[in-house]
Amino acid sequence: MGIIVMLIVGAVAGWLAGTIVKGGGFGLGGNIVVGVVGAIIAGLAFPVIGFGGGGGIIWSIIHATIGAVILLVLIRVIKQV
């Protein structure tokens, strides 16, 4: 059951981040990858800056979306260079 929740959270977070940064999604597979990688980035970065949060699926989506936005902005900056 945990893997299904992770995939759903990744898909929603990837879609939200794509909508915020790019103006659209990346397809189901791309959204899942962007969301899961975003969750990993946020999971590494947030404790360093002292930002914590609660549990639950809503917090997980917010957490993964913020990380995915960071990922997409970094990719955009690297592509421009």
N, CA, C and O atoms as a DFTB+ gen file, in Angstrom:
324 C
 N C O
     1  1       0.817      -1.198       0.000
     2  2       0.000       0.000       0.000
     3  2       0.859       1.261       0.000
     4  3       0.460       2.269      -0.583
     5  1       2.017       1.230       0.633
     6  2       2.886       2.400       0.714
     7  2       3.406       2.846      -0.639
     8  3       3.522       4.046      -0.890
     9  1       3.722       1.901      -1.517
    10  2       4.242       2.256      -2.843
    11  2       3.165       2.940      -3.668
    12  3       3.469       3.842      -4.448
    13  1       1.916       2.531      -3.512
    14  2       0.820       3.155      -4.254
    15  2       0.630       4.598      -3.799
    16  3       0.442       5.491      -4.625
    17  1       0.677       4.827      -2.506
    18  2       0.557       6.186      -1.972
    19  2       1.719       7.035      -2.458
    20  3       1.519       8.192      -2.829
    21  1       2.935       6.485      -2.465
    22  2       4.101       7.224      -2.938
    23  2       3.940       7.621      -4.404
    24  3       4.284       8.738      -4.788
    25  1       3.419       6.712      -5.216
    26  2       3.217       7.014      -6.626
    27  2       2.141       8.075      -6.830
    28  3       2.272       8.940      -7.697
    29  1       1.090       8.009      -6.041
    30  2       0.026       9.020      -6.142
    31  2       0.531      10.381      -5.705
    32  3       0.278      11.381      -6.377
    33  1       1.242      10.433      -4.586
    34  2       1.811      11.695      -4.107
    35  2       2.798      12.247      -5.141
    36  3       2.781      13.444      -5.428
    37  1       3.644      11.400      -5.694
    38  2       4.592      11.839      -6.714
    39  2       3.895      12.385      -7.942
    40  3       4.316      13.404      -8.489
    41  1       2.835      11.725      -8.385
    42  2       2.104      12.179      -9.566
    43  2       1.454      13.544      -9.325
    44  3       1.533      14.433     -10.173
    45  1       0.816      13.704      -8.169
    46  2       0.157      14.979      -7.860
    47  2       1.196      16.091      -7.692
    48  3       1.019      17.189      -8.220
    49  1       2.273      15.812      -6.964
    50  2       3.305      16.818      -6.738
    51  2       3.999      17.195      -8.041
    52  3       4.271      18.373      -8.274
    53  1       4.286      16.225      -8.885
    54  2       4.919      16.512     -10.175
    55  2       4.023      17.349     -11.063
    56  3       4.489      18.272     -11.731
    57  1       2.737      17.029     -11.075
    58  2       1.788      17.809     -11.870
    59  2       1.694      19.244     -11.348
    60  3       1.719      20.190     -12.135
    61  1       1.586      19.410     -10.024
    62  2       1.511      20.752      -9.441
    63  2       2.773      21.560      -9.750
    64  3       2.692      22.726     -10.138
    65  1       3.934      20.934      -9.575
    66  2       5.195      21.637      -9.835
    67  2       5.312      22.004     -11.309
    68  3       5.756      23.103     -11.640
    69  1       4.917      21.093     -12.196
    70  2       4.946      21.397     -13.619
    71  2       4.022      22.542     -13.972
    72  3       4.345      23.367     -14.827
    73  1       2.887      22.594     -13.326
    74  2       1.934      23.680     -13.557
    75  2       2.485      25.003     -13.037
    76  3       2.310      26.039     -13.677
    77  1       3.138      24.978     -11.902
    78  2       3.686      26.197     -11.302
    79  2       4.872      26.717     -12.111
    80  3       4.946      27.913     -12.396
    81  1       5.785      25.852     -12.479
    82  2       7.043      26.282     -13.106
    83  2       6.936      26.376     -14.623
    84  3       7.346      27.374     -15.216
    85  1       6.398      25.360     -15.239
    86  2       6.431      25.254     -16.689
    87  2       5.120      25.651     -17.341
    88  3       5.107      26.097     -18.489
    89  1       4.046      25.498     -16.640
    90  2       2.750      25.782     -17.207
    91  2       1.999      24.536     -17.646
    92  3       0.948      24.652     -18.277
    93  1       2.498      23.366     -17.336
    94  2       1.826      22.125     -17.705
    95  2       2.501      20.938     -17.068
    96  3       3.554      21.076     -16.446
    97  1       1.912      19.782     -17.213
    98  2       2.480      18.570     -16.643
    99  2       3.447      17.894     -17.600
   100  3       3.718      18.412     -18.683
   101  1       3.965      16.748     -17.206
   102  2       4.948      16.000     -17.989
   103  2       4.440      14.624     -18.365
   104  3       5.232      13.769     -18.761
   105  1       3.159      14.387     -18.256
   106  2       2.625      13.043     -18.430
   107  2       2.705      12.311     -17.097
   108  3       3.405      12.749     -16.184
   109  1       2.001      11.218     -16.987
   110  2       1.920      10.505     -15.716
   111  2       3.287      10.038     -15.226
   112  3       3.642      10.270     -14.070
   113  1       4.048       9.390     -16.084
   114  2       5.371       8.896     -15.676
   115  2       6.319      10.013     -15.298
   116  3       7.025       9.922     -14.294
   117  1       6.339      11.068     -16.099
   118  2       7.208      12.208     -15.798
   119  2       6.825      12.897     -14.513
   120  3       7.689      13.291     -13.730
   121  1       5.523      13.046     -14.287
   122  2       5.061      13.666     -13.050
   123  2       5.470      12.855     -11.830
   124  3       5.877      13.417     -10.814
   125  1       5.363      11.536     -11.929
   126  2       5.755      10.674     -10.808
   127  2       7.241      10.835     -10.523
   128  3       7.634      10.982      -9.366
   129  1       8.071      10.809     -11.559
   130  2       9.523      10.947     -11.370
   131  2       9.858      12.303     -10.769
   132  3      10.623      12.381      -9.807
   133  1       9.294      13.375     -11.325
   134  2       9.570      14.721     -10.810
   135  2       9.102      14.838      -9.359
   136  3       9.810      15.414      -8.533
   137  1       7.937      14.308      -9.038
   138  2       7.415      14.386      -7.674
   139  2       8.236      13.600      -6.674
   140  3       8.492      14.079      -5.570
   141  1       8.657      12.389      -7.047
   142  2       9.448      11.563      -6.133
   143  2      10.841      12.172      -5.929
   144  3      11.338      12.226      -4.804
   145  1      11.464      12.626      -7.010
   146  2      12.779      13.275      -6.863
   147  2      12.632      14.562      -6.060
   148  3      13.503      14.885      -5.252
   149  1      11.556      15.293      -6.267
   150  2      11.296      16.499      -5.475
   151  2      11.138      16.191      -3.999
   152  3      11.612      16.946      -3.150
   153  1      10.479      15.094      -3.691
   154  2      10.330      14.697      -2.288
   155  2      11.685      14.369      -1.671
   156  3      11.938      14.687      -0.509
   157  1      12.548      13.737      -2.447
   158  2      13.890      13.420      -1.954
   159  2      14.675      14.703      -1.710
   160  3      15.329      14.840      -0.677
   161  1      14.617      15.642      -2.648
   162  2      15.321      16.920      -2.495
   163  2      14.821      17.655      -1.256
   164  3      15.618      18.130      -0.447
   165  1      13.502      17.748      -1.109
   166  2      12.935      18.434       0.052
   167  2      13.276      17.704       1.347
   168  3      13.526      18.338       2.372
   169  1      13.288      16.382       1.303
   170  2      13.631      15.602       2.486
   171  2      15.061      15.821       2.942
   172  3      15.364      15.710       4.130
   173  1      15.938      16.131       2.002
   174  2      17.327      16.428       2.345
   175  2      17.525      17.891       2.740
   176  3      18.304      18.192       3.644
   177  1      16.820      18.798       2.065
   178  2      17.051      20.230       2.268
   179  2      16.305      20.803       3.474
   180  3      16.859      21.630       4.199
   181  1      15.075      20.385       3.697
   182  2      14.274      21.004       4.748
   183  2      14.872      20.865       6.139
   184  3      14.882      21.851       6.875
   185  1      15.374      19.696       6.546
   186  2      15.964      19.613       7.888
   187  2      17.198      20.514       8.054
   188  3      17.465      21.001       9.152
   189  1      17.935      20.729       6.983
   190  2      19.130      21.572       7.053
   191  2      18.755      23.014       7.355
   192  3      19.448      23.691       8.114
   193  1      17.651      23.493       6.760
   194  2      17.244      24.876       6.988
   195  2      16.292      25.012       8.181
   196  3      15.822      26.110       8.480
   197  1      16.012      23.911       8.851
   198  2      15.185      23.941      10.049
   199  2      13.692      24.005       9.779
   200  3      12.918      24.429      10.638
   201  1      13.286      23.585       8.589
   202  2      11.871      23.616       8.228
   203  2      11.292      22.227       8.407
   204  3      11.742      21.273       7.774
   205  1      10.312      22.117       9.255
   206  2       9.683      20.826       9.489
   207  2       8.203      20.916       9.211
   208  3       7.686      21.977       8.860
   209  1       7.548      19.838       9.364
   210  2       6.110      19.840       9.135
   211  2       5.484      18.618       9.768
   212  3       6.159      17.772      10.355
   213  1       4.211      18.557       9.634
   214  2       3.477      17.440      10.188
   215  2       3.520      16.245       9.265
   216  3       4.294      16.206       8.309
   217  1       2.701      15.295       9.557
   218  2       2.614      14.110       8.724
   219  2       1.352      14.142       7.893
   220  3       0.637      15.144       7.864
   221  1       1.094      13.077       7.240
   222  2      -0.127      12.967       6.457
   223  2       0.110      13.179       4.982
   224  3       1.170      13.637       4.557
   225  1      -0.890      12.841       4.223
   226  2      -0.749      12.874       2.771
   227  2      -0.713      14.306       2.234
   228  3      -0.005      14.576       1.264
   229  1      -1.456      15.220       2.839
   230  2      -1.449      16.616       2.372
   231  2      -0.061      17.219       2.571
   232  3       0.472      17.861       1.666
   233  1       0.526      17.015       3.750
   234  2       1.873      17.521       3.991
   235  2       2.851      16.868       3.030
   236  3       3.757      17.542       2.541
   237  1       2.704      15.602       2.746
   238  2       3.596      14.920       1.817
   239  2       3.511      15.532       0.422
   240  3       4.532      15.694      -0.246
   241  1       2.315      15.868      -0.016
   242  2       2.150      16.491      -1.334
   243  2       2.782      17.877      -1.349
   244  3       3.466      18.229      -2.310
   245  1       2.566      18.664      -0.310
   246  2       3.172      19.998      -0.229
   247  2       4.692      19.888      -0.221
   248  3       5.377      20.608      -0.948
   249  1       5.204      19.003       0.585
   250  2       6.639      18.754       0.720
   251  2       7.245      18.373      -0.631
   252  3       8.244      18.954      -1.053
   253  1       6.641      17.401      -1.302
   254  2       7.151      16.931      -2.585
   255  2       7.008      18.008      -3.661
   256  3       7.872      18.123      -4.531
   257  1       5.944      18.790      -3.618
   258  2       5.747      19.849      -4.607
   259  2       6.810      20.925      -4.484
   260  3       7.349      21.378      -5.493
   261  1       7.117      21.338      -3.273
   262  2       8.161      22.353      -3.073
   263  2       9.502      21.829      -3.585
   264  3      10.230      22.553      -4.265
   265  1       9.830      20.590      -3.269
   266  2      11.064      19.999      -3.764
   267  2      11.076      19.877      -5.273
   268  3      12.113      20.095      -5.900
   269  1       9.939      19.531      -5.875
   270  2       9.854      19.404      -7.322
   271  2       9.980      20.762      -8.007
   272  3      10.580      20.857      -9.078
   273  1       9.426      21.804      -7.410
   274  2       9.594      23.154      -7.958
   275  2      11.065      23.542      -7.931
   276  3      11.574      24.103      -8.902
   277  1      11.747      23.252      -6.842
   278  2      13.185      23.517      -6.756
   279  2      13.917      22.766      -7.858
   280  3      14.782      23.337      -8.522
   281  1      13.589      21.505      -8.060
   282  2      14.210      20.689      -9.099
   283  2      13.982      21.301     -10.479
   284  3      14.929      21.434     -11.254
   285  1      12.763      21.670     -10.796
   286  2      12.458      22.209     -12.117
   287  2      13.114      23.567     -12.357
   288  3      13.546      23.856     -13.473
   289  1      13.190      24.393     -11.329
   290  2      13.871      25.685     -11.467
   291  2      15.358      25.462     -11.709
   292  3      15.956      26.139     -12.545
   293  1      15.960      24.522     -10.989
   294  2      17.386      24.216     -11.202
   295  2      17.631      23.696     -12.616
   296  3      18.609      24.077     -13.258
   297  1      16.758      22.840     -13.094
   298  2      16.902      22.317     -14.458
   299  2      16.776      23.444     -15.474
   300  3      17.539      23.494     -16.439
   301  1      15.828      24.341     -15.270
   302  2      15.653      25.481     -16.177
   303  2      16.896      26.373     -16.195
   304  3      17.327      26.811     -17.261
   305  1      17.471      26.641     -15.027
   306  2      18.675      27.473     -14.938
   307  2      19.846      26.794     -15.645
   308  3      20.589      27.448     -16.378
   309  1      20.014      25.509     -15.435
   310  2      21.113      24.775     -16.057
   311  2      20.958      24.745     -17.577
   312  3      21.951      24.859     -18.296
   313  1      19.751      24.596     -18.068
   314  2      19.510      24.585     -19.513
   315  2      19.817      25.937     -20.151
   316  3      20.220      25.991     -21.313
   317  1      19.633      27.021     -19.413
   318  2      19.878      28.349     -19.955
   319  2      21.357      28.667     -20.038
   320  3      21.754      29.550     -20.799
   321  1      22.165      27.980     -19.286
   322  2      23.611      28.268     -19.272
   323  2      24.306      27.608     -20.413
   324  3      25.521      27.742     -20.557
